[in-house]
Structures are given as structure tokens and as C-alpha cells.
């Protein structure tokens, strides 16, 4: 297991962590001048600044992209809706390629309409079948441009509205079905926030192995958690034994960045962006 | 699958559903006069009225107890704490027996201290081992008095502070380890709120079978959910396909009550208790 205590060379910042404070061009500059070597930006943040300008900034600063957020959201109530999702995922693959991302992260979607509070149906198995079909179609295109897809199993709390892939086992079953040869084109993003509770976590990380472990995300689970989506904690402030999980991931062959992704309406998004990044650096060394 | 549309003979009311409105003696009377045949009371509600008085009321009204809430909370930071938990579970078994409950429901506990916001450690595997030991010890006693124990896997949202048994598969693994012969002394409580998202739900319900399926709880998952604990929905108001899950449970051999358990600070706990019970009856017929 790598020693993170002496530096932050393996720290990546998911740019949602300081999205409330700064636009993406500023985030890139603030990360670069702190010696942070990687980021993972969101599509809407890229769109605000402009894809080409972001690509230029990435090149000029030498930053890497540990991932690109995000594709997915495949299920829809209509065939037209599902086709629109596929088209949008193709664009996401292209953007990820333009920015030379390590992978495109997939938040696969749940019950159509649930995110807006009005689910179109309650058949989660139908959504899961649509997710499988959507990933298969996107994978076909992503292979042609050489962009790995990382399925992110989301915490079961988000099963209805954000992602109906909710365990690492389920994500790996999808990977095995759609990329039997473990080609590297399809894998998983392991976010400790989503998977820390899973009694099968250690065995499924071992099953994933190097070829399937495309991204590793960290933050912490607070007790109490005051908001289902936007009350993630800074590493060390919650109950997740992050070093133990990182140990499992590295034992399975992962050697990439540890990406900090914190959504925090009441706390970290209220603070100065520089303080947030400096804290991420410190906690990366002490609590990851 | 039983037809619930014509009456509510298989409806049970978990008394937490109207705990904000009425004490337990009133709840018993209100249920009985509506032809509700079963309840599942909580220990603290029983304590307020008095165990013997509740037992008398239960006998006089002819109500059954589909379960008794609850035992569990086994993990503790110290040996003395774990012993205190075992002692308390023994008392819970005795109370359940006095009230002639169908089972004692176990909410097994999580990381010691997490419920108060200060986890004593982050080792969930240690808590899981303590849970296994605690159930084993309680089972030994419960067998002597003939009180079945129902492990309730809780939604992963509660893994830190309430229960580190978070999937039906995990609960059934415990059952197999501690009651290999499927004696009926140890089983599970399947609450749709906790398990609806699980991609392995159907197969694990089938695995459980008649001997392990000791209780079936219903409510609904709202989108959005505004509070992690106390924003459960009335059946039909959320995204859970309850009839489908009930179909699986009954196909596996379950033929008991469908117990409504709704914690709802902002909605159902604000309404008149009679309205809540009448709605439970109506939704039991239309949405369960």
C-alpha cells in the first residue's frame, strides 16, 4: 500500500468539491498552483468555461483527469428518451476523449422521472435492463475512441432517482456480461461513500482486480447525515475506514489517484475554496 | 398470492405509525374497533403503559402481535456494554413472550456511539462479529422460552448508527451460521423500505423460505426523501413495487400479516391518528 503521508502526488480533486466557490478555470489554476496533479471535472462545469478552453488549460497546466463526470442516466419512459440518453452519452465520451480523461464515470440512472419527484413506473428491474442496454451501446462507441467506461455503483439511497446499480457485485456482474475478456474498456469507479457499508466489499474489490478498478473516490460518511445528497464529510470526519478500503483496492492492483469528491451544502461549500483544497491535501496525507 | 383488496384481515399496525398521536393503550383500542387483528408494539410504548396492562389489553381485545420491537443493538465499545446489551435482549425476549408475539425483531446495532454522533471506532467488521455473537447468545435463551428472533436487515443508510446487517443475503448468512437446521427459532423481518433496492432481493427471499420469513413490513420510499429516518411514505405514495415483493414473499411460503410501519415527522405523525389508521386500511387493500 502506497504511503500517502509525505506528499499529495496521488491526490485528485473532483471539481464538484469546490463548485460552489469557483468556476472550472479558476479551480484548475488553484489546483495546479498547489501541486495537485489531477482533477475530475463535471460536464456542466466544462460547458460553462468551454470545452476547448478547458482542454487548453489542462494541457498548459499538465493536469491529468482521473475521470470525467459523467455519463449514464440511461433509463427513460420512452424509446425517444432512451435514444436521447445514448446520444448524450456519445457526446460525453467525446468530451472525455478531448480532455484525455482516464475514464468516463457512469451514474447509470434509476426510475425515469424519480429525480423530479414523479417516477414514471416502479419497475426497477426494467430500469436495470435499460441500463445494461445503454452501457452496451455506449461501450460499443467508447471502444472505438478508446475511452474506458467506469460504472459507479451508487449507495442504495439513490436507487430510485440516480442509479439502480447499487453494489459493487452488481456492477461487476454487468462488466462480466458486457466485457467478458476484461479488456480494460469497462470497469468500475469505487467511491467509499457509496460502498463502505457493503459486507461483500472486500471480496468484490478483489474480484474486480486491476483491469476493472478504474477510479477510486473518497470522502466520508457523517453521523448524523443531515441531507441525503449534499452532506458528505471530509475524509477523517466520518465513520469510513478509508485506509482499509484503499488497502484492499491497492492489493487488487489499483495504482491511480485518490479522488476527493465532497458535496456539502452546509459546510464545505460555505468555506473559502482555498481552505477546502488545503484541507483536502492535509487529509489526503493523514486520513486516506 | 392472497387477495388483499376485499378486506384487511392480514393488516398489522406497527404502533410507531401512530406513536406521535396516541399512547399504546389508545392505539390498541383504536385498532381493535377498526377490525385490525394485529399490531407490533415498541418496548418504550409498552413501558409507558405497563407490560401487564398491555398484556391484559391484548388478551381482552384478541389482538395478535405480528412482532415485538425490538431487540438488538449488540455492539459496544466495552465488554460491560456488550453484557448489558445481552441482558437487555433477554428482557426483550421475556416481554415478547409475555405478549405472545410472533417474533422479537432485532435491529442489530452498528458502530458503538455512532447513533449519538461519536463513533467509538470505524471497524464495521468488528461490529458485525459482535452482532453474530450477540444473536447467538440471545438465541440460546430465546430457544428455551420459544420466542423466534427475526433479524431485520436495515437499509445501508443506517449501517453506521442502527444496524450493520444491511442485506437480506447477509441476514440469511447469519441465520444459516447460527441455526443451520432451519428450526424456526431464527429468521428475518423483511421490510420493503430497507430491501426494495436490492438486486438480489427476489433470489434471497426464495432462499429464505417459509422457515426464515418471520415478518413482512411495508411502507413506501418517497422521492425526494427529506429525512434519513423519519420520512417514510404511506404505501402507494412512493416508488416501491410492494405487490411484487409481497408476491415473492408469499411464493416463498409466508402467510402472515403485512405490518405497516411508518415513521413520518412531517406528514403522518402530524395527522389525526384515526385518519392514519383508516388510510393504512385503505392502502393495505389497494397498494399492498
Boltz contact constraints between the chains, C-beta under 6 A:
constraints:
  - contact:
      token1: [A, 111]
      token2: [B, 239]
      max_distance: 6.0
  - contact:
      token1: [A, 114]
      token2: [B, 223]
      max_distance: 6.0
  - contact:
      token1: [A, 114]
      token2: [B, 239]
      max_distance: 6.0
  - contact:
      token1: [A, 117]
      token2: [B, 223]
      max_distance: 6.0
  - contact:
      token1: [A, 119]
      token2: [B, 239]
      max_distance: 6.0
  - contact:
      token1: [A, 122]
      token2: [B, 239]
      max_distance: 6.0
  - contact:
      token1: [A, 122]
      token2: [B, 241]
      max_distance: 6.0
  - contact:
      token1: [A, 156]
      token2: [B, 156]
      max_distance: 6.0
  - contact:
      token1: [A, 156]
      token2: [B, 197]
      max_distance: 6.0
  - contact:
      token1: [A, 157]
      token2: [B, 157]
      max_distance: 6.0
  - contact:
      token1: [A, 159]
      token2: [B, 197]
      max_distance: 6.0
  - contact:
      token1: [A, 160]
      token2: [B, 223]
      max_distance: 6.0
  - contact:
      token1: [A, 160]
      token2: [B, 239]
      max_distance: 6.0
  - contact:
      token1: [A, 161]
      token2: [B, 223]
      max_distance: 6.0
  - contact:
      token1: [A, 166]
      token2: [B, 197]
      max_distance: 6.0
  - contact:
      token1: [A, 170]
      token2: [B, 199]
      max_distance: 6.0
  - contact:
      token1: [A, 197]
      token2: [B, 156]
      max_distance: 6.0
  - contact:
      token1: [A, 197]
      token2: [B, 159]
      max_distance: 6.0
  - contact:
      token1: [A, 197]
      token2: [B, 166]
      max_distance: 6.0
  - contact:
      token1: [A, 199]
      token2: [B, 170]
      max_distance: 6.0
  - contact:
      token1: [A, 223]
      token2: [B, 114]
      max_distance: 6.0
  - contact:
      token1: [A, 223]
      token2: [B, 117]
      max_distance: 6.0
  - contact:
      token1: [A, 223]
      token2: [B, 160]
      max_distance: 6.0
  - contact:
      token1: [A, 223]
      token2: [B, 161]
      max_distance: 6.0
  - contact:
      token1: [A, 225]
      token2: [B, 228]
      max_distance: 6.0
  - contact:
      token1: [A, 228]
      token2: [B, 225]
      max_distance: 6.0
  - contact:
      token1: [A, 239]
      token2: [B, 111]
      max_distance: 6.0
  - contact:
      token1: [A, 239]
      token2: [B, 114]
      max_distance: 6.0
  - contact:
      token1: [A, 239]
      token2: [B, 119]
      max_distance: 6.0
  - contact:
      token1: [A, 239]
      token2: [B, 122]
      max_distance: 6.0
  - contact:
      token1: [A, 239]
      token2: [B, 160]
      max_distance: 6.0
  - contact:
      token1: [A, 241]
      token2: [B, 122]
      max_distance: 6.0
